[in-house]
Amino acid sequence: MAAAQPSRSPSPAPALPTLGGKKSSYRERVADALRAALIAGELLPGEVYSAPTLAARFGVSATPVREAMLDLAKEGLVDTVPNKGFRVTAVSDQQLDEYTHIRALIEIPTVVALARTADLVSLEALRPTAREIVTAATAGDLVAYVEADTRFHLSLLALAGNAHLVAVVGDLRKRARLYGLTALVEAGRLLASAEEHLELLDALIARDEKAVREVMTRHIGHVRGLWAARQPDRQAKDG
């Protein structure tokens, strides 16, 4: 029996990203591309994807895809389905609430503190990445959007000098699913969310702690609000 296919046309094969700006092996880069697609909701919960199907979609060979998916299975992002491929695991509303709550507790005060402590040159160095996010939003490229968004936020948090904090937030971001991104693109609202990254940088460089807190609170709120809007078919199943 053939593996289930996505309900919409596959996106063009993206350039393999490097989540968080880390130097990665080819296998890790393939895993990053698949992880970004999962986070963006491009790969749907409950669907079974074969390694050859994903390889064709991402413009790579099947072997690194199979190896990368095994890595994602260890993270709990997919389950292996013998002789078929990999099934994307679902994230419950309660889990998403918990992830968002923890992120808010960690990220908001950390980034607000950076308005006092971060080097202005280091902050300005993040502007090209913030612009990449805007470019991806304009193009409707969700995988590129998630990759650049992840790289921006983890690089920003790294300025606090706490590697364990960055690792925790990186893990929470991997586990979330932003199913509402497609709807935001279709409604023309993703660009406004993307531009918040530039707004945040401007507030940080201006040393405006109040503005930084406001932007960060609004931005993380999108994870549980606009971005995480449920898929219509999921609502029907749950309703």
C-alpha positions as a Markdown table, in Angstrom:
| # | Residue | x | y | z |
|---|---|---|---|---|
| 1 | Met | 0.0 | 0.0 | 0.0 |
| 2 | Ala | 1.5 | 3.4 | -1.0 |
| 3 | Ala | 2.2 | 5.9 | 1.7 |
| 4 | Ala | -0.3 | 8.7 | 2.1 |
| 5 | Gln | 0.5 | 11.9 | 0.3 |
| 6 | Pro | 0.1 | 15.5 | 1.5 |
| 7 | Ser | -3.3 | 17.1 | 0.8 |
| 8 | Arg | -1.8 | 20.0 | -1.2 |
| 9 | Ser | 0.7 | 20.3 | -3.9 |
| 10 | Pro | 4.3 | 19.9 | -2.7 |
| 11 | Ser | 6.5 | 23.0 | -2.4 |
| 12 | Pro | 9.5 | 23.4 | -4.7 |
| 13 | Ala | 12.6 | 21.7 | -3.3 |
| 14 | Pro | 14.2 | 24.2 | -0.9 |
| 15 | Ala | 17.8 | 24.9 | -0.2 |
| 16 | Leu | 18.8 | 22.8 | 2.8 |
| 17 | Pro | 18.8 | 25.1 | 5.8 |
| 18 | Thr | 21.0 | 25.2 | 8.9 |
| 19 | Leu | 18.7 | 25.7 | 11.9 |
| 20 | Gly | 20.1 | 28.0 | 14.5 |
| 21 | Gly | 23.1 | 28.9 | 12.3 |
| 22 | Lys | 25.1 | 25.9 | 13.5 |
| 23 | Lys | 27.7 | 24.2 | 11.3 |
| 24 | Ser | 26.1 | 20.8 | 10.3 |
| 25 | Ser | 26.8 | 17.6 | 8.4 |
| 26 | Tyr | 24.7 | 16.9 | 5.3 |
| 27 | Arg | 22.6 | 14.5 | 7.3 |
| 28 | Glu | 21.9 | 17.2 | 9.9 |
| 29 | Arg | 21.0 | 19.7 | 7.2 |
| 30 | Val | 18.5 | 17.2 | 5.7 |
| 31 | Ala | 17.1 | 16.7 | 9.2 |
| 32 | Asp | 16.9 | 20.5 | 9.6 |
| 33 | Ala | 14.9 | 20.8 | 6.3 |
| 34 | Leu | 12.5 | 18.1 | 7.4 |
| 35 | Arg | 12.2 | 19.6 | 10.9 |
| 36 | Ala | 11.4 | 23.0 | 9.4 |
| 37 | Ala | 8.7 | 21.5 | 7.2 |
| 38 | Leu | 7.3 | 19.8 | 10.3 |
| 39 | Ile | 7.3 | 23.0 | 12.3 |
| 40 | Ala | 5.7 | 25.0 | 9.5 |
| 41 | Gly | 2.9 | 22.4 | 9.1 |
| 42 | Glu | 4.0 | 21.5 | 5.6 |
| 43 | Leu | 4.1 | 17.8 | 6.7 |
| 44 | Leu | 0.8 | 17.0 | 8.3 |
| 45 | Pro | 0.1 | 15.1 | 11.5 |
| 46 | Gly | -1.1 | 11.5 | 11.0 |
| 47 | Glu | 0.2 | 11.4 | 7.4 |
| 48 | Val | 2.7 | 8.7 | 6.5 |
| 49 | Tyr | 5.6 | 9.8 | 4.3 |
| 50 | Ser | 8.0 | 7.5 | 2.6 |
| 51 | Ala | 11.7 | 8.4 | 2.4 |
| 52 | Pro | 11.7 | 8.4 | -1.5 |
| 53 | Thr | 8.7 | 10.7 | -1.5 |
| 54 | Leu | 10.4 | 13.1 | 0.9 |
| 55 | Ala | 13.7 | 12.8 | -1.0 |
| 56 | Ala | 12.0 | 13.9 | -4.3 |
| 57 | Arg | 10.2 | 16.8 | -2.5 |
| 58 | Phe | 13.4 | 18.1 | -1.0 |
| 59 | Gly | 15.7 | 17.4 | -4.0 |
| 60 | Val | 18.0 | 14.9 | -2.1 |
| 61 | Ser | 18.6 | 11.2 | -2.1 |
| 62 | Ala | 16.5 | 8.8 | -0.1 |
| 63 | Thr | 19.3 | 7.5 | 2.2 |
| 64 | Pro | 20.0 | 10.8 | 4.1 |
| 65 | Val | 16.3 | 11.4 | 4.3 |
| 66 | Arg | 15.8 | 7.9 | 5.9 |
| 67 | Glu | 18.7 | 8.6 | 8.4 |
| 68 | Ala | 17.4 | 12.1 | 9.2 |
| 69 | Met | 13.9 | 10.8 | 9.8 |
| 70 | Leu | 15.3 | 8.3 | 12.3 |
| 71 | Asp | 16.9 | 11.2 | 14.1 |
| 72 | Leu | 13.5 | 13.0 | 14.2 |
| 73 | Ala | 11.9 | 9.8 | 15.5 |
| 74 | Lys | 14.3 | 10.0 | 18.5 |
| 75 | Glu | 13.0 | 13.5 | 19.1 |
| 76 | Gly | 9.4 | 12.3 | 19.0 |
| 77 | Leu | 8.5 | 14.3 | 15.9 |
| 78 | Val | 7.7 | 11.2 | 13.8 |
| 79 | Asp | 6.9 | 7.5 | 14.4 |
| 80 | Thr | 8.3 | 4.8 | 12.2 |
| 81 | Val | 5.8 | 2.8 | 10.2 |
| 82 | Pro | 7.4 | -0.6 | 9.1 |
| 83 | Asn | 7.6 | -1.0 | 5.3 |
| 84 | Lys | 5.8 | 2.3 | 4.7 |
| 85 | Gly | 7.8 | 5.2 | 6.1 |
| 86 | Phe | 7.2 | 7.7 | 8.9 |
| 87 | Arg | 4.1 | 9.1 | 10.5 |
| 88 | Val | 4.1 | 12.7 | 11.7 |
| 89 | Thr | 3.1 | 12.9 | 15.3 |
| 90 | Ala | 0.4 | 15.3 | 16.4 |
| 91 | Val | 0.8 | 18.1 | 19.1 |
| 92 | Ser | -2.1 | 18.5 | 21.4 |
| 93 | Asp | -3.5 | 21.9 | 22.5 |
| 94 | Gln | -2.3 | 21.2 | 26.0 |
| 95 | Gln | 1.2 | 20.5 | 24.8 |
| 96 | Leu | 1.3 | 23.6 | 22.7 |
| 97 | Asp | 0.0 | 25.6 | 25.7 |
| 98 | Glu | 2.8 | 24.2 | 27.8 |
| 99 | Tyr | 5.5 | 24.8 | 25.2 |
| 100 | Thr | 4.4 | 28.4 | 24.7 |
| 101 | His | 4.2 | 29.1 | 28.4 |
| 102 | Ile | 7.7 | 27.9 | 29.0 |
| 103 | Arg | 9.0 | 29.9 | 26.0 |
| 104 | Ala | 7.4 | 33.0 | 27.4 |
| 105 | Leu | 8.9 | 32.5 | 30.8 |
| 106 | Ile | 12.4 | 32.0 | 29.3 |
| 107 | Glu | 12.5 | 34.2 | 26.3 |
| 108 | Ile | 10.7 | 37.4 | 27.3 |
| 109 | Pro | 12.8 | 38.3 | 30.3 |
| 110 | Thr | 16.0 | 37.1 | 28.6 |
| 111 | Val | 15.4 | 39.3 | 25.5 |
| 112 | Val | 14.3 | 42.3 | 27.6 |
| 113 | Ala | 17.6 | 42.0 | 29.5 |
| 114 | Leu | 19.5 | 42.1 | 26.2 |
| 115 | Ala | 18.2 | 45.7 | 25.8 |
| 116 | Arg | 20.6 | 46.6 | 28.6 |
| 117 | Thr | 23.4 | 44.2 | 28.0 |
| 118 | Ala | 23.7 | 43.2 | 24.3 |
| 119 | Asp | 26.4 | 44.8 | 22.2 |
| 120 | Leu | 24.9 | 47.0 | 19.5 |
| 121 | Val | 27.1 | 45.7 | 16.8 |
| 122 | Ser | 26.0 | 42.1 | 17.6 |
| 123 | Leu | 22.3 | 43.1 | 17.5 |
| 124 | Glu | 22.7 | 44.9 | 14.2 |
| 125 | Ala | 24.4 | 41.8 | 12.8 |
| 126 | Leu | 21.0 | 40.0 | 13.1 |
| 127 | Arg | 19.3 | 42.4 | 10.7 |
| 128 | Pro | 20.1 | 40.5 | 7.5 |
| 129 | Thr | 18.4 | 37.4 | 9.1 |
| 130 | Ala | 15.4 | 39.5 | 10.1 |
| 131 | Arg | 15.2 | 40.6 | 6.5 |
| 132 | Glu | 15.4 | 37.0 | 5.3 |
| 133 | Ile | 12.3 | 36.3 | 7.4 |
| 134 | Val | 10.5 | 39.1 | 5.7 |
| 135 | Thr | 11.6 | 37.9 | 2.3 |
| 136 | Ala | 10.4 | 34.4 | 3.0 |
| 137 | Ala | 7.0 | 35.7 | 4.3 |
| 138 | Thr | 6.6 | 37.8 | 1.1 |
| 139 | Ala | 7.3 | 34.7 | -1.0 |
| 140 | Gly | 5.1 | 32.5 | 1.1 |
| 141 | Asp | 8.0 | 30.1 | 1.6 |
| 142 | Leu | 7.1 | 28.6 | 5.0 |
| 143 | Val | 10.1 | 26.3 | 5.3 |
| 144 | Ala | 12.5 | 29.2 | 4.7 |
| 145 | Tyr | 10.4 | 31.3 | 7.1 |
| 146 | Val | 10.7 | 28.8 | 9.9 |
| 147 | Glu | 14.4 | 28.3 | 9.3 |
| 148 | Ala | 15.3 | 32.0 | 9.3 |
| 149 | Asp | 12.9 | 32.6 | 12.3 |
| 150 | Thr | 14.6 | 29.8 | 14.3 |
| 151 | Arg | 18.1 | 31.1 | 13.4 |
| 152 | Phe | 17.2 | 34.7 | 14.3 |
| 153 | His | 15.7 | 33.8 | 17.7 |
| 154 | Leu | 18.4 | 31.3 | 18.8 |
| 155 | Ser | 21.2 | 33.7 | 17.7 |
| 156 | Leu | 19.5 | 36.5 | 19.6 |
| 157 | Leu | 19.2 | 34.3 | 22.8 |
| 158 | Ala | 22.8 | 33.3 | 22.4 |
| 159 | Leu | 23.8 | 36.9 | 23.1 |
| 160 | Ala | 22.8 | 36.2 | 26.7 |
| 161 | Gly | 25.7 | 33.8 | 27.0 |
| 162 | Asn | 23.7 | 30.8 | 28.3 |
| 163 | Ala | 24.1 | 27.8 | 25.9 |
| 164 | His | 21.8 | 25.6 | 28.0 |
| 165 | Leu | 19.0 | 28.2 | 27.6 |
| 166 | Val | 19.4 | 28.3 | 23.9 |
| 167 | Ala | 19.3 | 24.5 | 23.7 |
| 168 | Val | 16.1 | 24.4 | 25.8 |
| 169 | Val | 14.3 | 27.0 | 23.6 |
| 170 | Gly | 15.6 | 25.2 | 20.4 |
| 171 | Asp | 14.0 | 22.0 | 21.6 |
| 172 | Leu | 10.7 | 23.6 | 22.4 |
| 173 | Arg | 10.6 | 25.2 | 19.0 |
| 174 | Lys | 11.2 | 21.8 | 17.3 |
| 175 | Arg | 8.3 | 20.3 | 19.2 |
| 176 | Ala | 5.8 | 23.0 | 18.2 |
| 177 | Arg | 3.7 | 22.9 | 15.0 |
| 178 | Leu | 2.7 | 26.2 | 13.4 |
| 179 | Tyr | -0.3 | 24.8 | 11.3 |
| 180 | Gly | -1.7 | 28.3 | 10.9 |
| 181 | Leu | 1.1 | 29.7 | 8.8 |
| 182 | Thr | -0.5 | 28.6 | 5.5 |
| 183 | Ala | -3.7 | 30.5 | 6.5 |
| 184 | Leu | -1.7 | 33.6 | 7.4 |
| 185 | Val | 0.0 | 33.5 | 3.9 |
| 186 | Glu | -3.3 | 33.2 | 2.2 |
| 187 | Ala | -4.8 | 36.1 | 4.3 |
| 188 | Gly | -1.7 | 38.2 | 3.7 |
| 189 | Arg | -1.0 | 38.5 | 7.4 |
| 190 | Leu | 2.3 | 36.6 | 7.6 |
| 191 | Leu | 4.3 | 39.6 | 6.5 |
| 192 | Ala | 3.1 | 41.6 | 9.5 |
| 193 | Ser | 4.4 | 38.9 | 11.8 |
| 194 | Ala | 7.7 | 38.7 | 9.9 |
| 195 | Glu | 8.2 | 42.5 | 10.3 |
| 196 | Glu | 8.0 | 42.1 | 14.1 |
| 197 | His | 11.6 | 40.9 | 13.9 |
| 198 | Leu | 12.8 | 44.2 | 12.6 |
| 199 | Glu | 10.6 | 46.0 | 15.1 |
| 200 | Leu | 12.2 | 44.0 | 17.9 |
| 201 | Leu | 15.7 | 44.8 | 16.7 |
| 202 | Asp | 14.9 | 48.5 | 16.5 |
| 203 | Ala | 13.6 | 48.4 | 20.1 |
| 204 | Leu | 16.7 | 46.5 | 21.3 |
| 205 | Ile | 19.1 | 48.9 | 19.7 |
| 206 | Ala | 17.1 | 51.8 | 21.1 |
| 207 | Arg | 17.5 | 50.2 | 24.6 |
| 208 | Asp | 13.7 | 50.5 | 25.0 |
| 209 | Glu | 12.9 | 47.7 | 27.4 |
| 210 | Lys | 9.2 | 48.4 | 27.5 |
| 211 | Ala | 8.9 | 48.2 | 23.7 |
| 212 | Val | 11.0 | 45.0 | 23.7 |
| 213 | Arg | 8.7 | 43.4 | 26.2 |
| 214 | Glu | 5.7 | 44.4 | 24.2 |
| 215 | Val | 7.0 | 43.0 | 20.9 |
| 216 | Met | 8.2 | 39.8 | 22.4 |
| 217 | Thr | 4.9 | 39.2 | 24.3 |
| 218 | Arg | 3.0 | 39.8 | 21.1 |
| 219 | His | 5.3 | 37.7 | 19.0 |
| 220 | Ile | 5.3 | 34.6 | 21.2 |
| 221 | Gly | 1.6 | 34.9 | 21.6 |
| 222 | His | 1.3 | 34.3 | 17.9 |
| 223 | Val | 2.6 | 30.8 | 18.4 |
| 224 | Arg | -0.5 | 29.9 | 20.4 |
| 225 | Gly | -2.8 | 32.3 | 18.5 |
| 226 | Leu | -2.5 | 33.1 | 14.8 |
| 227 | Trp | 0.2 | 30.7 | 13.9 |
| 228 | Ala | -1.1 | 27.6 | 15.6 |
| 229 | Ala | -4.7 | 27.9 | 14.2 |
| 230 | Arg | -6.0 | 24.3 | 13.9 |
| 231 | Gln | -6.4 | 22.7 | 10.5 |
| 232 | Pro | -10.1 | 22.4 | 9.5 |
| 233 | Asp | -10.0 | 18.6 | 9.2 |
| 234 | Arg | -8.4 | 18.4 | 12.7 |
| 235 | Gln | -11.2 | 20.6 | 14.1 |
| 236 | Ala | -13.7 | 18.2 | 12.6 |
| 237 | Lys | -12.0 | 15.2 | 14.1 |
| 238 | Asp | -11.8 | 16.8 | 17.6 |
| 239 | Gly | -15.1 | 18.6 | 17.6 |
